[in-house]
Amino acid sequence: MKTSRRNIMIFIVVVLLCGWFGVLVDKLIPEQPQGDTLGMGIWLISPLLATILLRSFAGDGWRDIGLLPNFKGNLKWYVIALFIYPAVTTLVLLISYVFNWMDFSAFNLSTVLSVFFSGLLIQFVKNFFEESVWRGYLTSKLSNLKLNDFWLYLIVGGVWGAWHIPYFLVFLSESDIISVLPVNRWLFTIIGIVTMICWTVMYTEIYLMTRSIWPLVLMHMTEDALVNPLILDGYIKLAQGKEFLVSPSAGILTTCLYLVVGWLLRMKRKKMRSGYGVKSTVIVNDQFLKR
């Protein structure tokens, strides 16, 4: 327990500092392609390297990484994880279409689907590494400490969001920020962190029910392959004044829907745990009466 607490703190410190080290590296090497700099690479890979080192040499071990798919009894959670982002995004788009909150003149379903499916493989690989960090390491280690659920959401989501601060403030282009929300970098950073804390409820609940990172890899894969291209590639344009409400990435309506999904998943997990507890009690009592 003491080792886990120490290593979690080491991990969090590395995560919070690595991006700024990357920013410093880029300042020392200014002539680099935008969006593909050495500093950004350092930011991206450092959390994974930290988990590998902590598991290999600092006593964390590899047993709780969540690499087993655990398909038995969990296939429905794989399906749900795969369709959460497409379902919520479709609902937000439909609502926006009805109320004329988005411009769909550049939207072409066959093109969007082609971009979506062509991006799945690279996003699968990218998010395997990312989910082995945020769920396979941080969520796993914190849940072993028996934290209150809400502290678990807040710490994992907060660290995950704070890791993005150098990305939001430095690495991300101004045009990409404006395409998502018409705000400055600092406000975008705050909204991004809050959004990731809200998303964390869904990710945490599915992880706690399956104890596997694979459904989360699929879920994160569909988000990156669908939501980001919709906005960044210009297939939809948000009506002025409605960006904060229905942005598919960070709109109030969108985030609330993901929170509802997370809360429903939490209720289901609690119900499953309660049912298992009752079943176990009945079996124990039955065995006692037979003695």
ROVOSE-155759 format. One record per residue: residue in one letter; x, y, z of N, C-alpha, C in turn. Coordinates in steps of 0.001 Angstrom, whole numbers, padded with zeros to 6 digits, always signed. Example, Ala and Ser with C-alpha at 12.3 -4.5 7.8 and 13.67 -1.06 7.14 Angstrom:
<atoms>
A+013190-005690+007800+012300-004500+007800+013200-003300+007800/S+012850-002250+007080+013670-001060+007140+012900+000030+007870/
</atoms>
This chain:
<atoms>
M+000830-001215+000000+000000+000000+000000+000865+001266+000000/K+001902+001258+000843+002810+002397+000909+003539+002595-000412/T+003966+001475-001022+004651+001541-002314+003733+002111-003381/S+002472+001679-003384+001503+002160-004372+001295+003664-004249/R+001130+004151-003016+000925+005586-002804+002138+006387-003292/R+003328+005905-002972+004550+006588-003406+004645+006627-004922/N+004380+005493-005557+004506+005418-007012+003437+006241-007723/I+002245+006289-007150+001196+007138-007722+001627+008597-007706/M+002225+009033-006605+002695+010414-006514+003805+010684-007523/I+004717+009718-007675+005783+009870-008674+005180+010001-010067/F+004224+009135-010378+003557+009159-011678+002901+010514-011927/I+002171+011026-010946+001463+012293-011115+002446+013437-011343/V+003539+013454-010602+004548+014506-010777+005141+014454-012186/V+005473+013249-012659+006022+013100-014012+005015+013594-015050/V+003752+013200-014885+002703+013584-015831+002538+015103-015896/L+002574+015750-014723+002349+017191-014681+003546+017993-015196/L+004738+017415-015172+005936+018147-015583+006394+017829-017010/C+006061+016635-017512+006650+016182-018779+006316+017110-019946/G+005082+017619-019980+004703+018500-021078+005487+019792-021082/W+005746+020327-019891+006505+021571-019804+007963+021353-020177/F+008472+020170-019883+009819+019835-020353+009830+019795-021876/G+008751+019247-022456+008629+019233-023913+008564+020627-024496/V+007847+021525-023818+007778+022922-024265+009168+023544-024257/L+009946+023278-023211+011315+023804-023115+012185+023275-024249/V+012055+021987-024547+012822+021390-025641+012499+022073-026959/D+011214+022343-027200+010819+022991-028455+011350+024420-028547/K+011471+025096-027409+012025+026448-027429+013514+026419-027788/L+014186+025338-027378+015607+025204-027691+015824+024744-029134/I+014784+024079-029712+014869+023621-031105+013673+024212-031854/P+013736+025481-032235+012559+026162-032787+012134+025696-034176/E+013064+025243-034997+012731+024875-036376+012221+023445-036450/Q+010921+023279-036197+010292+021957-036251+008914+022095-036876/P+008399+021008-037508+007055+021073-038095+005989+021207-037010/Q+005028+022096-037213+003985+022318-036221+003132+021058-036059/G+002860+020698-034801+002045+019527-034519+002807+018229-034518/D+004110+018288-034803+004913+017064-034841+006317+017368-034324/T+006373+017989-033152+007654+018420-032604+008198+017388-031620/L+009483+017507-031341+010123+016627-030361+009502+016824-028981/G+009224+018075-028644+008619+018361-027348+007257+017718-027194/M+006466+017737-028259+005153+017100-028216+005297+015592-028065/G+006307+015024-028715+006571+013594-028569+006930+013237-027138/I+007736+014087-026501+008107+013868-025093+006856+013907-024217/W+005993+014879-024483+004732+014998-023734+003873+013743-023888/L+003785+013253-025099+002924+012100-025372+003431+010811-024735/I+004748+010581-024790+005287+009273-024414+005702+009176-022946/S+005899+010299-022282+006417+010265-020907+005518+009510-019921/P+004190+009701-019931+003361+008932-018984+003489+007424-019179/L+003566+006982-020437+003727+005552-020695+005076+005052-020189/L+006141+005807-020454+007460+005414-019955+007474+005358-018433/A+006786+006303-017799+006727+006311-016330+006052+005049-015801/T+004952+004635-016439+004257+003430-015967+005117+002184-016172/I+005814+002120-017300+006678+000962-017565+007788+000875-016515/L+008402+002006-016220+009492+002017-015238+008979+001698-013838/L+007842+002256-013466+007288+002010-012132+006871+000551-011968/R+006310-000016-013024+005896-001424-012953+007096-002364-012970/S+008125-001979-013689+009283-002866-013856+010276-002782-012698/F+010475-001576-012161+011580-001398-011219+011197-000805-009860/A+009929-000403-009687+009559+000274-008442+008533-000494-007617/G+008326-001762-007951+007481-002601-007115+006014-002658-007474/D+005612-002006-008580+004188-002028-008947+003753-003349-009584/G+004662-003987-010308+004309-005231-010980+003375-005006-012163/W+002984-006109-012808+002200-006037-014045+000844-006728-013949/R+000497-007255-012797-000702-008094-012708-002001-007314-012882/D-002012-006043-012519-003267-005278-012545-003346-004305-013723/I-002627-004579-014795-002614-003657-015930-003896-003727-016764/G-004647-004817-016653-005908-004931-017382-005757-005364-018815/L-004700-006128-019122-004480-006570-020505-005374-007736-020912/L-005870-008498-019954-006776-009589-020300-008109-009010-020766/P-008685-009534-021845-009935-008958-022354-011144-009220-021466/N-011110-010310-020677-012220-010639-019766-013577-010609-020482/F-013649-011299-021617-014874-011293-022414-016066-011913-021690/K-015828-012939-020871-016925-013661-020236-017778-012729-019383/G-019031-012608-019753-019962-011761-019028-019815-010281-019306/N-018861-009892-020157-018591-008473-020377-018755-008018-021819/L-019206-008889-022715-019305-008509-024121-020237-007314-024327/K-021303-007239-023507-022236-006116-023665-021553-004780-023363/W-020573-004790-022442-019874-003542-022126-018930-003147-023253/Y-018410-004134-023983-017612-003832-025174-018480-003140-026227/V-019672-003674-026431-020580-003093-027425-020989-001681-027013/I-021340-001520-025736-021729-000199-025232-020575+000783-025379/A-019364+000365-024995-018199+001239-025104-017961+001675-026549/L-018184+000761-027473-017950+001049-028889-018934+002081-029442/F-020140+002135-028870-021194+002976-029457-021545+004215-028637/I-020923+004421-027475-021268+005593-026665-021025+006894-027420/Y-019808+007087-027940-019496+008349-028622-020293+008525-029913/P-020406+007499-030785-021239+007678-031969-022700+007991-031638/A-023247+007339-030597-024659+007553-030243-024888+008970-029726/V-024051+009423-028804-024215+010767-028246-023961+011818-029323/T-022938+011621-030137-022642+012580-031201-023796+012678-032190/T-024361+011532-032577-025502+011526-033493-026689+012268-032891/L-026955+012047-031602-028065+012731-030935-027855+014243-030922/V-026632+014672-030611-026337+016109-030592-026478+016712-031996/L-026020+015983-033009-026150+016470-034387-027610+016571-034799/L-028414+015584-034428-029837+015605-034780-030556+016777-034102/I-030281+016980-032829-030890+018108-032110-030474+019426-032761/S-029186+019521-033110-028677+020743-033731-029282+020964-035112/Y-029534+019885-035830-030161+019986-037151-031596+020504-037034/V-032316+019957-036067-033721+020353-035869-033824+021835-035505/F-032926+022307-034642-032997+023688-034172-032079+024634-034938/N-031462+024111-036005-030603+024937-036868-029433+025548-036097/W-028805+024731-035254-027680+025182-034436-026336+024849-035081/M-026375+024142-036205-025151+023799-036930-025383+023966-038415/D-024302+024240-039119-024328+024313-040577-023830+022977-041124/F-024712+022255-041837-024376+020932-042368-024105+020965-043870/S-023856+022134-044429-023685+022239-045878-022468+021461-046383/A-021437+021291-045537-020236+020545-045943-020283+019086-045467/F-021395+018710-044865-021504+017354-044306-021894+016363-045396/N-021093+015302-045512-021404+014221-046451-021204+012911-045698/L-022289+012161-045510-022245+010980-044652-021235+009956-045136/S-021187+009689-046440-020255+008678-046945-018809+009112-046723/T-018529+010399-046887-017175+010909-046654-016810+010817-045183/V-017745+011209-044308-017502+011158-042866-017244+009722-042426/L-018048+008781-042934-017863+007372-042579-016529+006844-043094/S-016148+007288-044293-014855+006861-044850-013702+007352-043990/V-013769+008607-043568-012730+009167-042693-012720+008436-041356/F-013908+008165-040837-014039+007466-039548-013384+006088-039597/F-013753+005288-040578-013237+003918-040649-011743+003889-041001/S-011296+004839-041811-009867+004862-042164-009001+005275-040979/G-009592+005945-039992-008817+006383-038840-008841+005424-037667/L-009633+004365-037758-009811+003485-036604-008524+002774-036188/L-007769+002252-037144-006590+001461-036806-005552+002296-036068/I-005228+003460-036607-004204+004288-035960-004681+004761-034586/Q-005989+005044-034461-006513+005460-033163-006560+004290-032181/F-006751+003086-032681-006720+001901-031820-005332+001738-031201/V-004306+001862-032047-002932+001720-031560-002598+002842-030586/K-002911+004070-030957-002612+005232-030102-003302+005109-028751/N-004563+004691-028756-005312+004653-027505-005054+003396-026679/F-004460+002382-027282-003975+001272-026454-002919+001789-025481/F-001987+002580-025995-000940+003117-025130-001521+004118-024126/E-002461+004940-024574-003029+005941-023662-003868+005286-022563/E-004687+004321-022921-005547+003684-021910-004761+002768-020974/S-003613+002258-021428-002773+001478-020517-002181+002367-019432/V-002202+003676-019678-001730+004642-018679-002868+005089-017764/W-003931+005652-018351-004972+006307-017538-005885+005312-016845/R-006241+004239-017514-007069+003220-016852-006208+002067-016349/G-005289+001572-017193-004485+000411-016818-003521+000681-015683/Y-003154+001941-015485-002256+002248-014360-002952+003112-013306/L-003261+004372-013640-003725+005301-012610-005060+004868-011998/T-006053+004553-012823-007346+004118-012281-007201+002826-011500/S-006422+001903-012048-006215+000610-011379-005580+000793-010003/K-004516+001580-009940-003799+001767-008668-004656+002501-007647/L-005375+003528-008084-006210+004284-007152-007398+003464-006669/S-007986+002654-007548-009125+001824-007119-008689+000768-006117/N-007440+000322-006208-006922-000643-005228-006776-000029-003842/L-006714+001315-003777-006637+002006-002492-008009+002198-001853/K-009065+001701-002536-010445+001768-002024-010909+003215-001822/L-010577+004070-002776-011022+005457-002702-012525+005550-002935/N-013138+006568-002395-014514+006910-002733-014619+007122-004248/D-015725+006682-004845-015880+006771-006300-015644+008187-006821/F-016170+009176-006125-016081+010542-006629-014653+011082-006550/W-013904+010670-005550-012492+011019-005498-011729+010339-006644/L-012140+009121-006956-011514+008390-008056-011739+009124-009374/Y-012995+009537-009633-013284+010314-010853-012472+011605-010882/L-012461+012306-009758-011839+013627-009703-010325+013551-009892/I-009688+012590-009226-008222+012499-009327-007799+012044-010722/V-008413+010961-011208-008034+010457-012539-008347+011497-013612/G-009570+012036-013578-009949+013033-014575-009132+014304-014469/G-008838+014712-013223-008050+015924-013030-006626+015783-013524/V-006004+014640-013236-004631+014410-013701-004606+014246-015216/W-005564+013511-015744-005677+013330-017198-005839+014686-017875/G-006708+015535-017309-006912+016866-017876-005692+017752-017721/A-005068+017725-016525-003901+018578-016273-002724+018192-017152/W-002636+016907-017508-001597+016467-018439-001728+017198-019774/H-002967+017582-020135-003214+018259-021407-002912+019756-021366/I-002599+020330-020201-002429+021784-020110-001366+022310-021086/P-000161+021718-021152+000812+022207-022152+000302+022054-023590/Y-000460+021010-023822-001037+020803-025159-002004+021929-025500/F-002911+022242-024568-003896+023294-024812-003247+024677-024912/L-002257+024927-024066-001668+026274-024003-000576+026514-025033/V+000079+025446-025510+001238+025636-026389+001135+024817-027683/F+000986+023507-027561+001105+022635-028731-000069+022755-029703/L-001284+022919-029184-002479+022961-030034-002542+024283-030785/S-002886+024204-032069-002931+025421-032884-004151+026272-032522/E-004002+027559-032735-005092+028508-032442-006328+028197-033273/S-006115+027807-034537-007253+027525-035426-008055+026322-034942/D-007380+025302-034405-008087+024126-033885-008912+024492-032662/I-008381+025371-031827-009129+025816-030645-010400+026543-031066/I-010263+027473-031988-011408+028270-032428-012460+027402-033099/S-012037+026358-033802-013007+025486-034469-013853+024703-033471/V-013320+024500-032263-014072+023790-031220-014896+024762-030390/L-014253+025810-029877-014923+026831-029073-014252+028182-029320/P-015028+029258-029437-014443+030580-029699-013960+031233-028398/V-012901+030685-027824-012381+031180-026545-010860+031267-026614/N-010270+031931-025616-008817+031980-025555-008273+030665-024990/R-006968+030534-025006-006339+029273-024613-006612+028922-023145/W-006597+029926-022268-006769+029636-020842-008171+029115-020544/L-009179+029751-021119-010547+029289-020897-010756+027928-021548/F-010161+027736-022714-010244+026434-023381-009634+025344-022501/T-008535+025658-021833-007877+024699-020944-008782+024311-019781/I-009412+025297-019168-010316+025023-018047-011486+024154-018497/I-012089+024510-019636-013218+023732-020160-012769+022315-020501/G-011574+022185-021082-011047+020863-021438-010869+019974-020220/I-010347+020526-019137-010135+019735-017921-011469+019300-017328/V-012433+020220-017259-013762+019876-016729-014405+018788-017586/T-014267+018918-018902-014831+017918-019815-014233+016542-019564/M-012925+016484-019376-012273+015188-019160-012623+014570-017811/I-012849+015407-016811-013318+014883-015524-014699+014258-015698/C-015555+014918-016473-016902+014367-016726-016828+013070-017531/W-015981+013035-018543-015805+011817-019341-015277+010663-018486/T-014458+010999-017505-013799+009971-016694-014799+009062-015981/V-015982+009578-015683-016998+008741-015016-017313+007524-015878/M-017528+007736-017186-017826+006616-018097-016663+005640-018165/Y-015477+006174-018376-014292+005322-018523-014039+004509-017251/T-014165+005165-016116-013911+004489-014842-014919+003376-014602/E-016182+003665-014849-017228+002670-014574-017072+001431-015448/I-016790+001623-016724-016606+000458-017596-015363-000318-017187/Y-014317+000397-016792-013118-000299-016325-013400-001101-015055/L-014125-000513-014108-014404-001206-012851-015286-002437-013066/M-016146-002393-014089-017012-003536-014361-016296-004646-015109/T-015315-004293-015939-014653-005301-016769-013235-005635-016306/R-012608-004691-015591-011202-004816-015194-010311-005104-016400/S-010654-004461-017518-009872-004608-018752-009775-003249-019423/I-008633-002967-020040-008489-001693-020737-009092-001731-022141/W-009380-002939-022673-009750-003046-024080-011063-002355-024442/P-012133-002454-023635-013328-001691-023999-013085-000188-023995/L-012162+000273-023136-011843+001705-023107-011017+002113-024318/V-010155+001214-024784-009411+001468-026021-010393+001669-027175/L-011407+000802-027256-012411+000916-028316-013201+002212-028193/M-013566+002561-026968-014355+003772-026762-013555+005016-027134/H-012328+005088-026665-011466+006233-026960-011145+006292-028459/M-010994+005130-029070-010731+005035-030506-011864+005680-031315/T-013113+005356-030975-014244+005909-031737-014366+007415-031528/E-014032+007888-030324-014091+009335-030080-013097+010071-030968/D-011859+009604-030987-010827+010281-031774-011068+010165-033279/A-011624+009035-033704-011825+008817-035137-013078+009516-035667/L-014023+009834-034776-015287+010422-035229-015413+011895-034858/V-015325+012198-033575-015656+013550-033102-014658+014587-033603/N-013375+014305-033454-012361+015296-033847-012412+015656-035336/P-012470+014662-036257-012543+015028-037673-013802+015820-038039/L-014927+015543-037378-016155+016281-037676-015938+017779-037572/I-015228+018173-036524-015021+019598-036280-013784+020113-037006/L-012659+019433-036793-011383+019942-037300-011298+019912-038814/D-011977+018936-039450-011960+018851-040912-013089+019644-041559/G-013911+020291-040751-014907+021218-041279-016178+020602-041827/Y-016500+019366-041446-017736+018743-041941-018981+019382-041333/I-018844+019951-040154-019921+020723-039542-019358+022057-039067/K-020220+023056-039036-019826+024355-038487-020895+024763-037478/L-020441+025170-036298-021359+025530-035226-021899+026935-035442/A-023220+027097-035246-023817+028425-035366-023269+029343-034286/Q-023084+030610-034630-022529+031563-033674-023439+031660-032452/G-022835+031541-031277-023584+031596-030031-024030+030250-029523/K-023905+029196-030355-024334+027851-029941-023145+026928-029672/E-021933+027448-029829-020738+026615-029673-020657+026006-028270/F-020955+026831-027261-020853+026346-025887-021925+025313-025567/L-023010+025331-026314-024117+024419-026038-023935+023065-026706/V-023577+023052-028002-023620+021792-028752-022313+021415-029431/S-021206+021986-029023-019940+021504-029576-019823+020007-029310/P-019583+019192-030351-019491+017741-030142-018336+017325-029234/S-017368+018221-029029-016252+017900-028149-016474+018359-026725/A-016992+019581-026561-017019+020154-025209-018253+021004-024930/G-019333+020800-025692-020552+021552-025444-021216+021153-024135/I-021989+022069-023569-022673+021786-022305-023628+020611-022460/L-024441+020625-023518-025375+019525-023746-024624+018212-023927/T-023574+018237-024735-022781+017033-025006-022187+016465-023724/T-021559+017323-022935-020914+016874-021702-021943+016337-020709/C-023099+016994-020625-024161+016509-019729-024646+015124-020143/L-024740+014887-021447-025160+013561-021923-024138+012497-021528/Y-022851+012821-021652-021823+011857-021236-021847+011635-019723/L-022165+012669-018969-022298+012503-017524-023468+011598-017183/V-024568+011750-017908-025733+010877-017694-025372+009425-017994/V-024653+009215-019098-024208+007861-019439-023342+007296-018313/G-022397+008098-017833-021530+007656-016750-022318+007330-015486/W-023284+008165-015164-024094+007938-013960-024925+006665-014092/L-025492+006427-015281-026257+005201-015508-025365+003966-015374/L-024155+004075-015902-023203+002967-015762-022861+002737-014291/R-022719+003802-013536-022421+003677-012108-023573+002986-011368/M-024795+003392-011691-025968+002770-011060-026026+001284-011379/K-025699+000945-012629-025711-000457-013034-024647-001244-012281/R-023452-000658-012143-022388-001360-011405-022777-001570-009953/K-023357-000550-009333-023778-000677-007939-024856-001749-007788/K-025759-001794-008741-026824-002799-008709-026247-004198-008877/M-025290-004342-009790-024647-005640-010000-023905-006081-008747/R-023185-005146-008130-022438-005471-006919-023385-005865-005788/S-024507-005133-005674-025485-005427-004636-026098-006799-004853/G-026432-007110-006115-027009-008422-006426-026033-009538-006150/Y-024762-009302-006464-023743-010320-006193-023596-010541-004699/G-023676-009437-003926-023551-009566-002482-024684-010363-001878/V-025917-010106-002358-027078-010860-001867-026953-012325-002217/K-026538-012605-003467-026384-013983-003915-025352-014713-003080/S-024231-014030-002788-023172-014651-001992-023656-014948-000590/T-024467-014033-000008-024991-014235+001339-025917-015428+001394/V-026773-015581+000377-027693-016711+000318-026933-018031+000257/I-025873-018065-000560-025079-019289-000690-024417-019633+000625/V-023847-018639+001300-023178-018874+002580-024168-019372+003624/N-025344-018730+003696-026349-019138+004678-026858-020534+004403/D-027027-020873+003112-027504-022201+002731-026488-023275+003147/Q-025210-022975+002944-024160-023913+003333-024119-024084+004852/F-024386-022976+005581-024375-023033+007042-025523-023904+007557/L-026714-023769+006932-027880-024526+007380-027725-026019+007113/K-026933-026391+006084-026746-027793+005747-025785-028500+006694/R-025066-027707+007493-024101-028325+008405-024801-029011+009585/
</atoms>
